[in-house]
Amino acid sequence: MTQRTPQLLAALALASLIACRAADDAPRADSNAPAALVLSSCEGIKPLTAFGPLWLAGQPSPAALDELARRGVRHVVNMRHSSEPIGYDERAAVEALGMSYEHRPWNGAAQLTDQVFADYRAIFSRAAEPTLVHCGSANRVGAVWIAWRALDGGLELEQAVAEARRVGLSSAEYEAKAREYVARNSR
């Protein structure tokens, strides 16, 4: 081993930490909710937000899945249809890393049904171990996040919508459907 090897290993370890580090200006959820932490980067996943055991994201690369597995993620839920090409077999990549994989696809306002909201509320509610939930850009993730945070997470609807936008929600149609769902299902 050369004298430079320990320095190289230290530099690689630091680079790994920086690749998936917390942003200093990360938004925080209210005190009744798990702490919200927006991660600035993890092997190119954008956006990536962690809320307790839930990691909400856009499409991860194989390298990002590897990094998330090292960071403790144990379950991956994919919202993307098989017809949305990503260039690799995500299920195989996830399972090769020892994580479990769940495929719950939907896309478009017509497919954002009450059943989809209910399914994702259940997924979020049962997440006891670190779980990555993703679509292509976190837009879909943000839509279902509204319903869970407003109906199950104790947030006021406007707070849930603001949080969903930070997560990645950009579709006015998805937001409207989530608002309607919450209104119909409020206690």
C-alpha positions in Angstrom: 0.0 0.0 0.0 1.5 3.4 -1.0 1.5 6.4 1.3 -1.1 8.0 -1.0 -3.7 5.2 -0.6 -5.1 6.4 2.8 -5.5 9.9 1.3 -7.2 8.5 -1.7 -9.6 6.3 0.4 -10.4 9.4 2.6 -11.1 11.5 -0.5 -13.4 8.7 -2.0 -15.3 8.4 1.3 -15.8 12.2 1.4 -17.0 12.2 -2.2 -19.5 9.5 -1.4 -20.9 11.5 1.5 -21.1 14.7 -0.6 -22.9 12.7 -3.4 -25.9 12.2 -1.1 -25.7 15.0 1.4 -28.3 17.2 3.1 -28.9 20.7 1.8 -28.3 23.4 4.5 -31.4 25.2 3.5 -33.7 22.2 3.6 -37.3 22.9 4.3 -38.7 21.4 7.5 -42.2 20.0 8.2 -44.2 21.2 11.1 -43.6 19.8 14.6 -46.5 17.3 14.3 -44.9 15.6 11.3 -41.6 13.7 10.7 -38.7 16.1 9.9 -38.5 16.9 6.2 -35.1 16.9 4.6 -34.5 17.8 1.0 -31.3 16.2 -0.2 -29.4 18.1 -2.7 -28.0 15.2 -4.7 -27.6 11.5 -4.6 -25.9 10.2 -7.8 -28.0 12.5 -9.9 -31.5 11.9 -8.5 -33.4 15.1 -8.8 -35.4 15.9 -6.8 -34.8 13.7 -3.7 -36.6 14.4 -0.5 -36.5 12.3 2.7 -39.4 12.4 5.3 -38.6 10.0 8.1 -38.4 6.5 6.5 -39.8 7.8 3.1 -37.5 8.9 0.3 -39.5 10.6 -2.5 -37.8 11.1 -5.8 -37.5 11.3 -9.5 -36.0 8.4 -11.5 -33.0 6.9 -9.8 -30.0 5.5 -11.8 -28.4 2.2 -11.0 -25.6 4.1 -9.2 -28.2 6.0 -7.2 -30.0 2.8 -6.2 -26.6 1.4 -5.1 -26.0 4.5 -3.0 -29.5 4.5 -1.5 -29.1 0.8 -0.6 -25.8 1.6 1.2 -27.7 4.4 3.1 -30.3 1.9 4.3 -33.2 2.0 1.8 -34.8 -1.4 1.8 -37.9 -1.1 -0.4 -38.5 0.7 -3.8 -41.9 1.6 -5.1 -41.9 2.6 -8.8 -44.9 4.6 -10.2 -43.7 4.5 -13.8 -45.3 2.3 -16.4 -43.1 -0.3 -18.1 -43.7 1.6 -21.3 -41.7 4.5 -19.9 -38.1 3.5 -20.9 -35.3 4.1 -18.4 -32.5 2.1 -20.0 -32.1 -0.6 -17.5 -34.1 -3.3 -15.6 -35.0 -1.5 -12.4 -36.5 -4.5 -10.7 -33.4 -6.6 -11.3 -31.1 -3.8 -10.1 -33.2 -3.3 -6.9 -33.4 -7.0 -6.1 -29.6 -7.5 -6.9 -29.0 -4.9 -4.1 -31.1 -6.9 -1.6 -34.0 -4.4 -1.6 -37.6 -5.4 -2.3 -39.4 -3.9 -5.3 -43.0 -2.9 -5.9 -44.4 -1.7 -9.2 -47.5 0.5 -8.8 -47.7 2.4 -12.0 -50.0 5.3 -13.0 -49.6 8.3 -15.2 -51.9 11.1 -16.2 -54.8 12.7 -14.5 -57.3 10.1 -15.8 -55.3 7.4 -14.0 -55.0 9.3 -10.8 -58.1 7.6 -9.2 -59.3 7.3 -5.7 -57.8 3.8 -5.7 -54.4 5.2 -6.5 -54.6 7.7 -3.7 -55.7 5.0 -1.3 -53.0 2.6 -2.4 -50.2 5.2 -1.9 -51.7 6.3 1.4 -51.3 2.7 2.5 -47.8 2.5 1.2 -46.7 5.7 3.0 -48.5 4.6 6.2 -46.9 1.2 6.4 -43.4 2.4 5.7 -41.5 1.3 8.8 -38.2 0.8 7.0 -36.5 3.2 4.6 -38.6 3.2 1.4 -37.9 5.0 -1.9 -41.1 6.0 -3.8 -40.4 7.4 -7.3 -41.7 8.4 -10.7 -39.8 10.2 -13.4 -39.6 13.6 -11.9 -41.4 13.3 -8.5 -44.5 15.1 -10.0 -46.7 12.0 -9.5 -45.1 11.4 -6.1 -46.1 14.9 -5.0 -49.7 14.4 -6.1 -50.3 11.4 -3.9 -48.2 13.0 -1.1 -50.9 15.7 -0.7 -53.5 13.2 0.2 -51.4 11.3 2.7 -50.0 14.4 4.4 -53.5 16.1 4.6 -55.5 13.0 5.6 -53.0 10.9 7.5 -50.2 13.2 8.4 -52.0 15.9 10.2 -51.2 18.8 7.9 -53.6 21.5 6.8 -54.3 21.1 3.1 -52.3 24.2 2.0 -49.3 23.0 4.0 -49.6 19.6 2.3 -49.7 21.2 -1.1 -46.7 23.4 -0.4 -44.8 20.3 0.8 -45.8 18.4 -2.3 -44.5 21.2 -4.5 -41.1 21.0 -2.7 -41.2 17.2 -3.3 -41.7 17.7 -7.0 -45.4 18.3 -7.8 -45.7 20.5 -10.9 -49.0 19.5 -12.5 -52.0 21.7 -11.8 -54.3 18.8 -12.8 -52.7 16.5 -10.3 -53.0 19.1 -7.6 -56.6 19.7 -8.4 -57.4 15.9 -8.3 -55.6 15.6 -4.9 -57.5 18.6 -3.5 -60.8 17.0 -4.6 -59.8 13.7 -3.1 -58.9 15.3 0.2 -62.2 17.2 0.3 -64.2 14.1 -0.3 -62.3 12.1 2.2 -61.8 14.6 5.1 -63.2 13.5 8.4 
